Amino acid sequence: MCKILSILILTISCLTSFSQSNPTQYLEKNRYSFSIDTGFDKASVDTLCNKFKDFRLILQAEGGSHYLKFYNKLQLIWTKLLSEKLEMKSIFLEFGAPAAICVNKYLTTGDSTKLYNSLNLGNKPNMELWKPYFKLNKNLNSKITFFGIDFNRPSSYLKALKLLLPEKVPPETLQDAISIIKNGDERINDCIYIQEINSRLGKELKNNKQELLKYLGSNYYDFERIILNKGTCNDERKNRNYNMVDNFLSYDTYSNDKIYYGELGMAHTILKNKVFASVLNMTEKFKNKVCVINLYCYNCTTPQEKVSNYPLNGIEKDILDYFIPLCNTDFTIFDLSRSSTLISKYKEYGQFLIIAKNQNWVKTAHNNAFGNMVADGSPISI
């Protein structure tokens, strides 16, 4: 009898221990399916916005691969939701200030030639990506503006600087500086070339700051952010996280928005690592104000590279065991923001996790025509 009782107690103990460590019940109650084409239903929108309102940055990770085609639609889903519900008006992507300037010129003028040769798009801009933002801005009181926090790419550097120049004749003290920009050949997509130009303009900025401020007017800040960017086009495979934090904080000092939206590769978003998200989350102005939405791509492929979710390696087994079985649609977001020991180790990576299933890049003749793009014609970011 004692032996049977002991076995019973041990069995109950094991079952209790398992239930206390199994997150399935929590995950079932805190998941929201959505469509990459239509977004979230009203109940999910209200719940998510209630969560987001206490943060100053909503940061979406590009998990699996930069080349996966659904990221543009996901970016637009968040943009619409945050701009319409939380008055978000500033977005950054994994590019520098010059690329953002080219995009913003299109958004304010509707002239697509402003995008030519500025975002590694070959000889045509990717209008499938930018047209929805132009249309969205028409219906918003506070217009959407893009800003860059990464290094300056050669493809957009001179293009952007030329867009900043006013039509008026510069004073004599600035003629050398303006001549450097106007005579620069924006067709030369070369890192050394733009570094040499940037060095010369840096000296002009140091010697003639007040004259440049007066001449450029409201465009001076963008000019300064380009020239003083500590990152360079040689940094593509280096640790750029701290420089991106500095650039983000510089923009925040200028704009002081109550909330931002950003999208970066997942190597920059994991909260437990010393990357952009975690470093910014520890600064005075953004302490515990960064909300990270990581993404795990399951059964996804691209022809360019093997799809990898390596930043989530530490919890990948649990994702496969507990999260994936609960995903009845191609896109599911899990809320990990609550205080619960059941999900605390997942929350260390980010407050939310999207599971994307069965997302496959299909190569077509249309894609081949424009070179460095993903399947729906989107520019990639590294």
C-alpha atoms as one frame of an Amber mdcrd trajectory, in Angstrom:
protein
   0.000   0.000   0.000   2.811   2.429   0.902   4.558   1.557  -2.340   1.430
   2.350  -4.384   0.983   5.625  -2.493   4.590   6.601  -3.138   4.196   5.943
  -6.860   0.993   7.997  -6.907   2.648  10.911  -5.117   5.633  10.754  -7.483
   3.341  10.710 -10.521   1.349  13.708  -9.282   4.581  15.517  -8.502   5.916
  14.902 -12.014   2.670  16.012 -13.627   2.594  19.156 -11.502   6.207  19.949
 -12.370   5.472  19.427 -16.071   2.430  21.709 -15.987   4.408  24.393 -14.202
   7.089  24.384 -16.899   4.900  23.770 -19.958   3.976  27.128 -21.569   1.285
  25.750 -23.904  -1.686  27.023 -21.884  -0.189  30.508 -21.672   0.667  30.569
 -25.387  -2.820  29.407 -26.372  -4.365  32.369 -24.557  -1.850  34.945 -25.816
  -1.638  34.365 -29.567  -3.207  36.221 -32.487  -3.424  34.957 -36.044  -3.279
  37.555 -38.795  -3.089  37.902 -42.554  -0.072  39.400 -44.298  -2.510  41.015
 -46.762  -5.278  42.310 -44.468  -3.541  42.556 -41.093  -5.219  42.029 -37.702
  -8.871  41.906 -36.706 -10.255  44.709 -34.531  -9.957  42.833 -31.235  -6.294
  42.038 -31.883  -5.587  45.636 -32.909  -7.081  46.967 -29.676  -5.137  44.464
 -27.568  -1.821  45.120 -29.298  -2.176  48.897 -29.222  -2.953  48.746 -25.520
   0.366  46.917 -25.100   2.330  49.204 -27.411   1.214  52.516 -25.898   3.710
  52.272 -23.033   6.702  51.946 -25.406   8.547  54.516 -27.481   9.909  52.161
 -30.133   8.183  49.211 -31.777  10.981  47.243 -33.450  10.145  44.507 -35.959
  12.838  41.917 -36.665  13.552  40.435 -40.070  14.034  36.804 -39.056  15.139
  33.930 -41.239  16.447  35.996 -44.160  16.440  39.565 -45.426  15.301  38.198
 -48.780  11.920  36.827 -47.676   9.252  38.631 -49.648   6.637  39.243 -46.948
   8.577  41.842 -44.949   7.339  44.786 -47.009   3.726  43.855 -46.317   4.463
  43.268 -42.644   6.132  46.662 -42.441   3.050  48.273 -44.004   0.714  46.470
 -41.564   2.563  47.933 -38.575   2.846  51.352 -40.206  -0.901  51.606 -40.756
  -1.745  50.303 -37.304   0.691  52.511 -35.411   0.072  55.668 -37.430  -3.704
  55.402 -37.262  -4.007  54.240 -33.638  -0.940  55.666 -31.850  -0.015  58.660
 -34.047   3.339  57.195 -35.049   4.935  59.254 -37.837   8.632  58.302 -38.019
   9.972  55.038 -39.464  13.511  53.756 -39.844  14.790  50.834 -41.866  18.230
  49.298 -42.174  19.587  52.049 -44.390  21.308  55.408 -43.923  20.078  58.997
 -43.996  20.741  59.446 -47.762  18.385  56.615 -48.740  15.703  57.965 -46.381
  15.992  61.423 -47.951  15.392  59.963 -51.413  12.334  58.081 -50.188  10.911
  61.129 -48.418  11.296  63.242 -51.561   9.094  60.782 -53.395   6.556  60.697
 -50.557   6.221  64.488 -50.583   6.327  65.080 -54.344   5.083  61.857 -55.945
   8.001  62.088 -58.364   9.381  58.558 -58.645  12.567  59.734 -60.357  13.754
  60.794 -56.909  14.235  57.100 -56.161  16.273  56.231 -59.260  19.665  54.697
 -58.462  19.295  55.583 -54.795  18.338  52.283 -53.180  20.252  49.685 -55.210
  17.219  49.375 -57.467  18.956  49.352 -60.846  17.427  51.798 -63.328  13.882
  51.684 -61.942  12.486  52.431 -58.493  10.498  49.765 -56.688   7.078  51.353
 -56.775   5.340  48.274 -55.351   7.085  49.082 -52.086   6.701  52.869 -51.927
   3.335  53.582 -53.578   1.330  52.355 -50.542   3.154  54.869 -48.329   2.466
  57.698 -50.759  -1.218  56.719 -50.720  -1.256  56.324 -46.925   0.259  59.779
 -46.408  -2.569  61.400 -48.332  -5.009  60.335 -45.614  -2.844  61.166 -42.591
  -2.741  64.508 -40.809   0.759  63.758 -39.524   2.656  62.449 -42.540   4.915
  59.402 -42.415   8.623  60.220 -42.609  11.459  57.739 -43.074  14.825  58.218
 -41.416  18.052  56.264 -41.630  20.222  55.059 -38.758  22.770  52.981 -40.663
  25.860  53.886 -42.724  25.692  55.959 -45.936  25.523  53.780 -49.041  27.306
  55.066 -52.178  24.200  54.512 -54.323  22.213  57.214 -52.512  24.919  59.471
 -51.020  25.340  62.144 -53.722  21.771  61.797 -54.879  20.538  62.821 -51.431
  23.013  65.665 -50.977  21.937  67.176 -54.297  18.292  66.971 -53.249  19.115
  69.042 -50.160  20.554  71.992 -52.092  18.341  75.062 -52.519  18.062  76.738
 -55.911  19.535  80.023 -54.697  23.159  80.920 -55.381  25.428  80.052 -52.434
  27.558  82.735 -50.758  31.204  82.885 -51.758  32.313  81.099 -48.564  30.257
  78.028 -49.555  30.994  77.854 -53.253  33.688  75.193 -52.821  31.443  72.994
 -50.675  28.456  73.291 -53.021  30.691  72.696 -56.022  31.913  69.437 -54.489
  28.321  68.216 -54.287  27.104  69.496 -57.651  30.127  68.171 -59.537  30.092
  64.801 -57.793  29.252  61.918 -60.107  26.335  60.058 -58.526  26.778  57.242
 -61.055  29.975  56.157 -59.302  28.841  53.547 -56.801  32.160  53.370 -54.985
  32.900  53.530 -51.271  36.322  55.209 -51.497  34.914  57.867 -53.812  32.173
  58.987 -51.428  34.481  58.762 -48.410  36.825  61.244 -50.055  33.921  63.581
 -50.784  32.588  63.191 -47.244  36.009  64.044 -45.787  36.175  67.254 -47.820
  32.636  68.217 -46.866  33.410  67.475 -43.224  36.124  70.141 -43.316  33.745
  72.588 -44.961  31.148  71.886 -42.278  33.674  72.480 -39.525  34.816  75.800
 -41.008  31.503  77.161 -42.281  28.758  75.683 -40.104  26.786  78.903 -39.619
  26.882  79.749 -43.313  25.686  76.243 -44.199  22.922  76.466 -41.620  21.682
  79.706 -43.115  22.007  78.505 -46.712  20.432  75.062 -46.301  17.726  76.162
 -43.864  15.454  73.291 -42.845  17.643  70.849 -44.842  20.715  71.544 -42.734
  19.959  68.831 -40.185  19.804  66.119 -42.866  23.048  67.421 -44.343  24.775
  67.280 -40.961  23.534  63.743 -40.226  24.997  62.503 -43.510  28.378  64.185
 -43.140  28.876  63.412 -39.437  27.746  59.771 -39.607  30.486  57.752 -37.893
  29.554  54.665 -39.889  31.035  54.129 -43.336  30.252  51.998 -46.368  33.079
  49.680 -45.254  31.036  48.651 -42.200  28.568  46.301 -43.874  29.924  43.217
 -42.105  31.105  44.979 -38.936  29.381  45.639 -35.609  27.241  48.681 -36.442
  24.920  48.494 -33.446  26.407  51.277 -31.333  26.622  53.658 -34.256  22.989
  52.938 -35.125  22.013  53.745 -31.532  23.874  57.063 -31.735  22.183  57.918
 -35.032  18.760  56.984 -33.672  19.235  59.138 -30.561  20.417  62.014 -32.744
  17.208  61.810 -34.740  15.133  61.596 -31.561  16.776  64.755 -30.245  15.679
  66.473 -33.437  12.132  65.047 -33.682  11.259  63.958 -30.111   8.382  61.763
 -31.324   6.368  59.931 -28.718   6.637  56.632 -30.615   8.705  55.206 -33.496
   8.550  52.141 -35.697  11.641  50.390 -37.042  12.581  47.241 -38.927  16.032
  45.648 -38.715  17.600  42.263 -39.257  17.129  40.040 -36.203  20.858  40.168
 -35.429  20.113  43.749 -34.258  16.932  43.092 -32.272  17.522  40.408 -29.615
  17.055  42.103 -26.233  19.420  39.818 -24.328  22.402  40.513 -26.637  24.477
  43.682 -26.866  22.882  44.839 -30.108  20.871  47.865 -31.221  17.667  46.958
 -29.348  19.285  46.090 -26.027  21.772  48.964 -26.067  19.034  51.499 -26.847
  16.797  49.901 -24.215  19.415  50.717 -21.567  19.853  54.387 -22.486  18.375
  57.060 -20.232  15.672  58.217 -22.667  14.603  54.745 -23.820  15.137  52.591
 -20.767  12.591  49.752 -20.920  10.796  51.600 -23.726  11.887  49.356 -26.603
   9.343  46.743 -27.694  10.872  43.978 -29.817   8.847  41.770 -32.165  11.150
  38.928 -33.185  10.289  36.558 -36.003  10.889  32.851 -36.557  10.426  31.597
 -40.113   9.358  27.949 -40.335   9.601  26.007 -43.601  10.800  29.070 -45.525
  13.202  29.217 -48.470  15.058  31.698 -50.680  17.351  30.942 -53.631  19.989
  33.404 -52.343  20.783  31.821 -49.009  19.808  29.208 -46.467  17.053  30.546
 -44.222  18.416  30.696 -40.681  16.855  31.728 -37.379  20.206  31.549 -35.563
  19.618  34.524 -33.201  16.856  32.416 -31.630  18.955  29.251 -31.303  18.676
  29.339 -27.518  14.902  28.828 -27.629  14.498  27.168 -31.028  13.679  23.744
 -29.589  10.865  25.243 -27.524   9.595  27.164 -30.540   9.334  23.913 -32.472
   7.795  22.034 -29.542   5.356  24.617 -28.156   4.818  27.509 -30.590   4.619
  25.878 -34.019   1.837  23.387 -33.082  -0.355  26.362 -32.093   0.034  28.139
 -35.444  -3.053  27.358 -37.508  -2.354  30.040 -40.115   0.764  31.246 -41.923
   1.239  34.183 -39.518   0.764  34.122 -35.746   2.017  36.618 -33.158   2.594
  35.536 -29.556   2.413  38.055 -26.715   5.291  37.329 -24.323   5.101  40.636
 -22.486   3.252  39.398 -19.412   4.961  38.558 -16.108   5.010  34.779 -16.073
   7.760  32.317 -15.270   6.352  30.082 -18.010   7.573  32.416 -20.742  10.315
  34.427 -18.994  13.156  32.857 -21.013  11.395  33.754 -24.268  10.667  37.292
 -23.102  14.417  37.841 -22.650  14.676  37.821 -26.448  11.753  40.176 -27.049
   8.230  40.928 -25.828   6.572  39.450 -28.929   7.360  36.650 -31.364   5.882
  36.162 -34.818   5.882  32.707 -36.370   5.814  32.866 -40.184   5.185  29.564
 -41.962   5.692  28.366 -45.531   7.102  31.607 -46.934   9.028  30.804 -50.098
  10.792  33.128 -52.532   9.757  32.407 -56.118  12.236  33.654 -58.697  10.673
  35.197 -61.794  11.799  37.085 -64.894  10.449  40.268 -63.298  12.741  39.829
 -60.302  15.776  39.177 -62.485  15.348  42.490 -64.294  16.121  44.561 -61.213
  19.017  42.748 -59.595  19.357  43.215 -55.865  15.738  42.637 -54.833  13.510
  40.110 -53.204  10.653  38.309 -54.920   8.122  41.123 -54.852  10.649  43.682
 -56.012  11.741  44.875 -52.576  15.218  46.206 -51.821  17.153  44.149 -49.322
  18.923  45.444 -46.237  21.987  43.867 -44.682
